[in-house]
């Protein structure tokens, strides 16, 4: 009897502890899914909710109504590759391992990324689009930096055409049916359509566990080639537009590209709702760097779609892509998380791409590697205690910029330091360096401290890295095709 009693006690204790464990597991909040959609060269004012009268973006506009819009979001760099490096590593451009935009230069093999951080928390990790921080045959390939699956372009110059011979999955070529590569504007298989399909498949495949879906999609940037039966093209093809030096079709296809992305965004949200994932998905939509004044003319000197021109006030961010003036850094930035982020909210909090890793670490309870960022999760969740940067720093191709509160110092390849008060002069027209030497001195000191010598990644196989690069249309070919 005593032995049976002991056995019964053990069973009861086992059942008790099992119940406790199950209760603890049930009480533990489910990790949110993360979708990060970054559109290439999507300008600050290139959407309907920002007052653009030519571009049609109903799903992006609805997204903004359902989430939070940041008015002071700043890219990590003014061009494709370096800004992706800041986003993925959480380091500002004075600390990153890749600071040029040649298409294939890599980050180092030992560097943690957003994907590796989330993978360590049990996330399925997928990337679909333009990688840009490590070509094939280098230390920077995405499958070595936390991605279970990456499909798209590794070399960011390869992404200039939407009808390539092949795309790449985990460093292996995936031929695209009917694309001979002889025309950068025509083919049977449009790359963005394939990238979108793979994005949707990844979400559906991983619906039963937390996932990180990174979508650095190329449109609206690149050579503007689109299928003639695409519904977005049919919406714009008969517009009576002229577009300066470039063909009027380029402007129409640019508009169609942005509508295509808007259409695909709507389909993605519909799938999240269908799968019951919408309420547990943090969805971020942003640009990758400042806009470019494409298709400008005498009638539209700020570009046909005026990406940096405020249609309400007439103020224009200075310069554009490639510059460390505001026009090269200000990006649209929207975050949606139903029932967690207040719908229709607008924040003036100043954030930069190095802040994303720490923010997502906070939202997922992940351990964040050392970064230059600060979490903006308190702002997203309507909580107190939002930290702010003492200063922000950028460098690119001989340019340097530093921001402290609303003061911004800029130095170009030549000339002296300039100083602007962004609270009164968002157009950076009035140089205040002579009026505030002490402020400029402090900003220059910050710049000196922020820069570290470059420690680059490694190219192991130059022939392989160059192969993807050669598939891309270079400037002389682009000009020739544009004239056609």
Secondary structure, DSSP 8 states (H G I E B T S, - for coil): -HHHHHHHHHHHHHHHHHHHHHHHHHHS----EEEEEEEET--TT-SGGGT-SS---HHHHHHHHHSEEEEEEE-SSSSHHHHHHHHHH---TTT-S----SS-----TT---HHHHHHTTT-EEEEEEE--S--TTBTT-GGGTT-SEEEEESSTTGGG-SS-SEEEETTEEEE-TT--SS-SS--SS-HHHHHHHHHHHHHHHTTTS-EEEEEEEEEESS-----TT-HHHHHHTT-----TTS-HHHHHHHHHHHHHHHHHHHHHHHHHHHTT-GGGEEEEEEESS----TT--SS-TT-TT-TTB-TTT--B-SS-TT-SSHHHHB--EEEE-TTTS-TTEEEEEEEETTHHHHHHHHHHT----S-S----HHHHTT-S-----S-EEEEETTEEEEEETTEEEEE-SSS--EEEETTT-TT--S--TTT-HHHHHHHHHHHHHH--------BS-HHHHHHHHHTS--HHHHHHHHH-
